[in-house]
Amino acid sequence: MDFFGPAEQQQPGSGAAFVAAAHSLGLRTFADPANTPADWNFFASLGVDAIYSTIPMGVQLQPAFPEP
């Protein structure tokens, strides 16, 4: 369930603040579901650690892993 979208509509910046607060506590954040490129880009802009998707689009939008 996406609560980031409605939260951002009511209070811009609240999604990124939530993610930052979770990170400051040593927690990881996950976004679900990203069913469109716009969803994916929105979740990525918040700084989440992982984005779940039910469609193969996520493979195309996932940044390449850096070479070691």
Order of alpha helices (4+ residues) and beta strands (2+ residues): alpha-alpha-beta-alpha-beta-alpha
